[in-house]
Amino acid sequence: MFTGIIEEIGTVKEASPNRLRIEARKVLEGMNTGDSIAINGACLTVTSLNESAFIVDVMPETLHRTNIGGLHYGDQVNLERALVAGGRLGGHLVLGHIDDTGEVMTVIPEEAAHIMRISTPSGLMRYTAIKGSIAVDGVSLTIADLDDSSFTISLISYTMKHTTLGNRRPGDRVNLETDIIAKYIERLREQSSPGLTLKSLEEYGFATNEA
């Protein structure tokens, strides 16, 4: 599990159809083989490492659902190690299970921020809400606005500088992971008969009748 707070920008040093070698520094501290790491928001497993880089294997499902397969030598990627129990949850709960990719439509400067609009597969829009959370290339962000097929996010200068989103341009593909709570609520509604009620939400721990 992750938080969507990027620790470091890594550099691709090898990109084959089923393997990546990423040069990094900070995330290597305390890293061991078998650890999980989010690369552009996709949870992958470290298979080997040395003092300057680590290697992950990439499965066909990851290539199908993410932009990982489009990486080349020299590309930069967002990196985040798995959340440590007891650590601060600065973003939101991110599983590292990418739902699909979106496409950057526009990036417009607005005072100290940049407003990025991202076109989104129709099947994901039902899990979005204004002021709700979404992970874009692994970065925890708040949705500023949305319509039937896209949403906007506001990127502050820190995010532009310390993640790869500062280099994204119209036409680029980005990994999207929607809020897991929305998916569970939808699943509960599907299983509920005759429908979702306050009582059923309380039973599943989503609501409470306490004042």
Buried (B, 14 or more C-beta within 10 A) or exposed (E): BBBBBBBBBBBBBEBEEEEBBBEBEEBBEEBEEEBBBBBBBBBBEBEEBEEEBBBBBBEEEBBEBBBBBEBEEEBBBBBBBBBEEEEEBEBBBBBBBBBBBBBBBBBEEEEEBBBBBBEBEEEBBEBBBEEBBBBBBBBBBEBBEBEEBBBBBBBEEEBBEBBBBBEBEEEBBBBBBBBBBBBEBEEBEEEEEEEBEEEBBEEEEBEEEEE
